[in-house]
Amino acid sequence: MDDTPSVFPATVPGLRAAAGRSGFTMSCDARTGGLLAVLAAARPGGRVLELGTGVGEGTAWLLSGMDDAARLISVELDIAVQTVAREQLGSDPRVTFVAGDGGEWLDDYDGEPFDLVFADTWPGKFTHLERALELVAPGGTYLIDDLLPQPDWPESHKASVKRLLGEVEGRGDFRSVRMAWASGLLMAVKTL
Ligand SMILES: C[S@@+](CC[C@H](N)C(=O)[O-])C[C@H]1O[C@@H](n2cnc3c(N)ncnc32)[C@H](O)[C@@H]1O
């Protein structure tokens, strides 16, 4: 079986073209995108958080799975790359783009918890992990990717990923599963 999604959100080709023009290479794997859409679809009226918008490929996949009542906040430090997402996805009333540091945003946020958190940058993953997990609603899902070793990783990053996996898997309030698939994922569901 070929596990590449057979159906892509209509916005993804345009986002990919824009990413190519701007040299942005960090968009999520299409298989991860397919999983994001399924996880979002499992949460009718759900509250979704993406940390690290990039040019918006993950955002497009999340939106494609969300129903009309669901809402997404996507936070990105680099306004230039997020501008692509804003231009191509910003007319969708379900998404709110935030430009700024994800760590500061996590520290300052005082709203409702989230049913799905896709932590796709440093804050919420390698920093501010406790805060990101605190913002997952009971029964909600925390998802991270880019966990399989890459040739260009510095040695220290391997150790950081190992520590991160241990921290999430060691928690009594989350049930976790590793997926050595796509870029390497960990999915954790809040059980308490
Ligand atoms: C892996 S990419 C995101 C890809 C996107 N989520 C997707 O699925 O296509 C990580 C993004 O995090 C952004 N970033 C880096 N440091 C950040 C920070 N401190 N706060 C928010 N975003 C940050 C980078 O500019 C980059 O666009």
The ligand as an SDF file (V2000), in Angstrom:
LIG
                    3D

 27 29  0  0  0  0  0  0  0  0999 V2000
    8.4400   22.7610   11.1220 C   0  0  0  0  0  0  0  0  0  0  0  0
    8.0140   24.4120   10.7190 S   0  0  0  0  0  0  0  0  0  0  0  0
    6.2760   24.4430   10.8260 C   0  0  0  0  0  0  0  0  0  0  0  0
    5.5950   23.6730    9.7150 C   0  0  0  0  0  0  0  0  0  0  0  0
    4.0880   23.6980    9.7400 C   0  0  0  0  0  0  0  0  0  0  0  0
    3.5370   23.4470   11.0540 N   0  0  0  0  0  0  0  0  0  0  0  0
    3.5570   22.6630    8.7870 C   0  0  0  0  0  0  0  0  0  0  0  0
    2.9720   21.6630    9.2660 O   0  0  0  0  0  0  0  0  0  0  0  0
    3.6860   22.8250    7.5780 O   0  0  0  0  0  0  0  0  0  0  0  0
    8.4750   25.2560   12.1880 C   0  0  0  0  0  0  0  0  0  0  0  0
    8.1210   26.7330   12.1780 C   0  0  0  0  0  0  0  0  0  0  0  0
    8.3330   27.2380   13.4880 O   0  0  0  0  0  0  0  0  0  0  0  0
    8.7270   28.5860   13.3590 C   0  0  0  0  0  0  0  0  0  0  0  0
    9.3380   29.0180   14.6290 N   0  0  0  0  0  0  0  0  0  0  0  0
   10.6420   28.9300   15.0150 C   0  0  0  0  0  0  0  0  0  0  0  0
   10.8010   29.3880   16.2610 N   0  0  0  0  0  0  0  0  0  0  0  0
    9.5620   29.7670   16.6890 C   0  0  0  0  0  0  0  0  0  0  0  0
    9.0700   30.3300   17.8920 C   0  0  0  0  0  0  0  0  0  0  0  0
    9.8930   30.5690   18.9220 N   0  0  0  0  0  0  0  0  0  0  0  0
    7.7570   30.6080   17.9840 N   0  0  0  0  0  0  0  0  0  0  0  0
    6.9100   30.3530   16.9470 C   0  0  0  0  0  0  0  0  0  0  0  0
    7.3220   29.8200   15.7770 N   0  0  0  0  0  0  0  0  0  0  0  0
    8.6330   29.5360   15.6500 C   0  0  0  0  0  0  0  0  0  0  0  0
    9.6680   28.5820   12.1740 C   0  0  0  0  0  0  0  0  0  0  0  0
    9.7800   29.8900   11.6190 O   0  0  0  0  0  0  0  0  0  0  0  0
    8.9800   27.5880   11.2410 C   0  0  0  0  0  0  0  0  0  0  0  0
    8.1500   28.2410   10.3310 O   0  0  0  0  0  0  0  0  0  0  0  0
  1  2  1  0
  2  3  1  0
  2 10  1  0
  3  4  1  0
  4  5  1  0
  5  6  1  0
  5  7  1  0
  7  8  2  0
  7  9  1  0
 10 11  1  0
 11 12  1  0
 11 26  1  0
 12 13  1  0
 13 14  1  0
 13 24  1  0
 14 15  1  0
 14 23  1  0
 15 16  2  0
 16 17  1  0
 17 18  1  0
 17 23  2  0
 18 19  1  0
 18 20  2  0
 20 21  1  0
 21 22  2  0
 22 23  1  0
 24 25  1  0
 24 26  1  0
 26 27  1  0
M  CHG  2   2   1   9  -1
M  END
$$$$
